[in-house]
Amino acid sequence: MNLQRIQIQREGHRRFIEKYLEKIEQSKENDSLTDFHAILNAIEAKVTILETLNEKYFHRRR
C-alpha cells in the first residue's frame, strides 16, 4: 500500500470518527443510551483501524 493511499484512508476514518463524536453529543441530549453504545462501538472499531493505518503510514515514512 503506498503512502498516498494510506493517507487518504486515514483521513476518511478520521472524518468518520469526527462525525460520530457529534452523534454521541446528540444521543446524550436525547438520553438514548442504546444509541450512545452503538455509536461508541463504531468509533472504537474505527480507532482500531486508524491505529493500524497510522503504524503503516509512519513506518513507511521512515
C-alpha positions as CSV (number, residue, x, y, z in Angstrom):
1,M,0.0,0.0,0.0
2,N,1.5,3.3,-0.9
3,L,1.7,6.4,1.3
4,Q,-0.9,8.4,-0.5
5,R,-3.5,5.6,-0.3
6,I,-2.8,5.1,3.4
7,Q,-3.1,8.9,4.0
8,I,-6.4,9.0,2.1
9,Q,-7.8,6.1,4.2
10,R,-6.6,7.7,7.4
11,E,-8.4,10.9,6.5
12,G,-11.6,9.1,5.8
13,H,-11.6,7.2,9.1
14,R,-10.8,10.4,11.0
15,R,-13.8,12.2,9.3
16,F,-16.0,9.2,10.3
17,I,-14.8,9.5,13.9
18,E,-15.5,13.2,14.0
19,K,-19.0,12.7,12.6
20,Y,-19.8,10.0,15.1
21,L,-18.4,12.1,18.0
22,E,-21.1,14.7,17.1
23,K,-23.7,12.0,17.1
24,I,-22.7,11.0,20.6
25,E,-23.4,14.6,21.7
26,Q,-26.8,14.3,20.1
27,S,-27.5,11.0,21.8
28,K,-26.6,12.4,25.2
29,E,-29.1,15.2,24.6
30,N,-31.8,12.6,23.7
31,D,-30.9,10.4,26.7
32,S,-30.6,7.4,24.3
33,L,-28.2,5.0,26.0
34,T,-28.7,2.4,23.2
35,D,-27.7,4.9,20.5
36,F,-24.7,6.0,22.6
37,H,-23.3,2.5,23.0
38,A,-23.8,1.7,19.3
39,I,-22.0,4.9,18.2
40,L,-19.3,4.3,20.8
41,N,-18.7,0.7,19.4
42,A,-18.5,2.1,15.9
43,I,-16.0,4.7,17.0
44,E,-13.9,2.1,18.8
45,A,-13.7,-0.1,15.7
46,K,-12.6,2.9,13.5
47,V,-10.0,3.9,16.1
48,T,-8.5,0.4,15.9
49,I,-8.4,0.7,12.1
50,L,-6.9,4.2,12.3
51,E,-4.2,3.0,14.7
52,T,-3.2,0.3,12.2
53,L,-3.1,2.7,9.3
54,N,-1.1,5.2,11.4
55,E,1.5,2.5,12.1
56,K,1.8,1.6,8.4
57,Y,1.9,5.3,7.4
58,F,4.6,6.3,9.9
59,H,6.6,3.1,9.3
60,R,6.8,3.8,5.6
61,R,7.7,7.4,6.0
62,R,11.0,6.4,7.7
